[in-house]
Amino acid sequence: MDITIRKATAADCPRMMELIKELAQYEKAPHEVTVDFEHFEQSGFGPNPVWWAYVAEADGRVEGFALYYIRYSTWKGQRMYLEDIVVTEKMRGQGLGRLLLEKLIAVAKAKNLCGITWQVLNWNEPAINFYKKFDGVRFDDEWINCSIDFG
């Protein structure tokens, strides 16, 4: 199998949306995906992008992606936030997720960011075990997630 990790392009957005919906199904929340395609695409590839991504291609087909943005910590400075790392169910265990996360680590270091932060559902044992394989990963059970929705 020929695996390629590359920067996402606007042409990848339809496939990325398919994978987002697959992830939402896996996380038992398909009804939570409410972003429309145009907003998604413009947010990544419009005049003022707020997210960036890398895709994993296997034999020329996008089978995974990692989407991130830059957040700011008043204590630490600029930090990458990994919003989603998704690999299709049929391709899990083939090394695509590892390659994607290794790419983000390299990008964060090259940009002199202070680290990478993300969330994982407490019941998602496969993801938790995946993250444990990387040196220096910490799990923090002290903070509680909070949000306000507008719509």
C-alpha positions in Angstrom: 0.0 0.0 0.0 1.3 3.4 -1.0 0.7 5.9 1.9 1.2 9.7 1.4 0.8 12.4 4.0 0.3 15.8 2.5 -1.3 19.2 3.2 -5.0 19.2 2.6 -6.4 21.3 -0.3 -9.9 22.7 -0.9 -10.5 19.7 -3.2 -10.2 17.4 -0.2 -13.1 19.1 1.7 -15.8 16.8 0.4 -13.9 13.7 1.5 -13.0 15.3 4.8 -16.7 16.0 5.4 -17.5 12.3 4.8 -14.8 11.4 7.3 -16.2 13.9 9.8 -19.6 12.3 9.6 -18.0 8.9 10.0 -16.3 10.1 13.1 -19.5 11.6 14.5 -21.2 8.2 13.9 -18.4 6.4 15.8 -18.7 8.9 18.6 -22.4 8.3 18.8 -23.3 11.9 17.9 -24.2 12.1 14.2 -26.7 14.8 14.8 -24.0 17.1 16.2 -22.5 17.7 12.8 -24.3 20.9 11.8 -21.5 22.8 9.9 -22.5 23.4 6.3 -20.0 22.5 3.6 -19.4 26.1 2.4 -18.6 27.3 5.9 -16.3 24.3 6.4 -14.4 25.0 3.2 -14.2 28.7 3.6 -12.9 28.3 7.2 -10.0 26.3 5.9 -9.3 27.7 2.4 -11.0 31.2 2.3 -9.2 34.5 2.6 -8.7 34.1 6.4 -8.3 30.4 7.2 -8.8 29.4 10.8 -7.8 25.8 10.4 -5.2 23.7 8.5 -5.1 20.0 7.9 -3.0 17.1 6.6 -4.5 14.2 4.8 -3.4 10.6 4.6 -3.8 9.0 1.3 -3.6 5.2 0.8 -3.2 4.2 -2.9 -4.4 7.7 -3.9 -7.6 7.8 -1.8 -7.9 10.0 1.3 -8.4 7.6 4.2 -7.7 10.0 7.1 -6.9 13.5 8.1 -5.7 15.6 11.0 -7.2 19.1 11.4 -5.7 21.7 13.7 -5.6 25.4 14.6 -3.4 27.6 16.7 -4.6 28.6 20.2 -2.9 30.9 22.6 -2.1 30.2 26.2 -1.4 33.1 28.5 0.9 30.9 30.4 2.7 29.1 27.6 2.2 31.0 24.3 1.2 29.6 21.0 0.0 26.0 20.9 -1.4 23.7 18.3 -4.9 22.4 19.0 -5.6 19.1 17.3 -9.4 19.3 16.6 -9.7 16.0 14.9 -7.6 13.1 13.8 -9.7 10.6 11.8 -8.8 7.4 10.0 -11.5 5.4 8.2 -12.5 2.3 10.1 -11.2 0.0 7.4 -7.8 1.6 7.6 -7.3 1.8 11.3 -4.2 -0.1 12.5 -2.3 0.5 9.2 -0.1 3.4 10.5 -2.0 6.3 9.0 -2.9 7.9 12.4 0.7 7.6 13.6 2.0 9.2 10.4 -0.5 12.0 10.7 0.3 12.7 14.4 4.0 12.5 13.7 3.5 15.1 10.9 1.7 17.5 13.3 4.4 17.1 15.9 7.0 18.0 13.2 4.9 21.0 12.1 4.4 22.3 15.6 8.1 22.0 16.3 9.0 23.8 13.1 6.6 26.6 14.0 8.2 26.9 17.4 4.9 26.2 19.1 5.0 25.2 22.8 3.1 21.9 22.2 -0.1 20.2 21.0 -3.3 19.9 22.9 -6.4 17.8 22.1 -9.3 16.0 23.7 -10.3 12.3 23.7 -13.6 10.8 24.9 -13.1 8.9 28.1 -14.7 5.8 26.7 -12.6 5.7 23.5 -10.1 3.1 24.6 -8.6 2.6 21.1 -7.8 6.3 20.8 -6.5 6.5 24.3 -4.2 3.5 23.7 -3.1 5.1 20.4 -2.1 8.4 22.2 -0.2 6.5 24.9 2.2 5.3 22.3 3.7 8.8 21.9 6.5 10.0 24.2 5.5 12.7 26.6 1.7 12.4 26.3 -0.1 13.5 29.4 -3.8 12.8 30.2 -5.4 15.5 32.4 -8.5 14.6 34.4 -8.4 17.9 36.4 -10.1 20.2 33.9 -13.8 20.2 33.0 -14.9 21.1 29.4 -17.2 24.0 29.2 -19.0 25.6 26.2 -21.8 27.9 25.1 -23.7 27.2 21.9 -25.3 29.9 19.8 -27.8 28.2 17.6 
